[in-house]
């Protein structure tokens, strides 16, 4: 197996890149990836029906 890796630089590069991506992925986990997505998706409902502000002109209630 080691001889195949030494003889094939593409395989060596692929293994190094895969290891680096795996290390980076698990050492820097993403937090709350979807928090702003859901915020933007559901903001129009309270804006229209609770605050009667469908254009979100008064941003004060959003910051609360």
C-alpha positions as CSV (number, residue, x, y, z in Angstrom):
1,X,0.0,0.0,0.0
2,X,2.8,2.4,0.9
3,X,4.5,1.7,-2.4
4,X,1.3,2.6,-4.3
5,X,1.1,5.9,-2.5
6,X,4.8,6.7,-3.2
7,X,4.4,5.8,-6.9
8,X,1.2,7.7,-7.5
9,X,1.4,11.4,-6.6
10,X,-2.3,11.9,-7.4
11,X,-3.3,9.4,-4.7
12,X,-0.9,11.0,-2.2
13,X,-2.5,14.4,-3.0
14,X,-6.0,13.1,-2.7
15,X,-5.2,11.5,0.7
16,X,-3.6,14.7,2.0
17,X,-6.5,16.9,0.9
18,X,-9.1,14.5,2.4
19,X,-7.2,14.4,5.7
20,X,-6.9,18.2,5.8
21,X,-10.6,18.8,5.0
22,X,-11.6,16.2,7.7
23,X,-9.4,17.9,10.3
24,X,-10.6,21.4,9.4
25,X,-14.2,20.3,9.5
26,X,-14.1,18.7,12.9
27,X,-11.8,21.3,14.5
28,X,-14.0,24.3,13.5
29,X,-17.6,23.2,13.8
30,X,-20.3,25.5,12.5
31,X,-22.8,26.8,15.0
32,X,-26.4,27.7,14.2
33,X,-26.0,27.4,10.5
34,X,-29.7,27.8,9.9
35,X,-30.6,30.4,12.5
36,X,-30.6,33.4,10.2
37,X,-32.3,31.3,7.5
38,X,-35.2,30.5,9.7
39,X,-35.3,34.0,11.1
40,X,-35.7,35.5,7.6
41,X,-38.2,32.8,6.6
42,X,-40.6,33.3,9.5
43,X,-40.2,37.1,10.1
44,X,-43.0,38.0,7.7
45,X,-45.7,36.2,9.7
46,X,-45.4,38.2,13.0
47,X,-44.7,41.3,10.9
48,X,-48.0,41.0,9.1
49,X,-50.4,39.6,11.7
50,X,-49.1,40.7,15.0
51,X,-47.4,44.1,14.4
52,X,-49.3,45.1,11.2
53,X,-46.0,46.0,9.6
54,X,-45.6,43.8,6.5
55,X,-42.8,45.9,5.1
56,X,-40.9,45.8,8.4
57,X,-40.5,49.6,8.4
58,X,-40.3,49.7,12.2
59,X,-37.3,47.4,13.0
60,X,-37.6,48.0,16.8
61,X,-39.9,45.0,17.4
62,X,-37.5,42.7,15.4
63,X,-34.6,43.5,17.7
64,X,-36.5,42.5,20.9
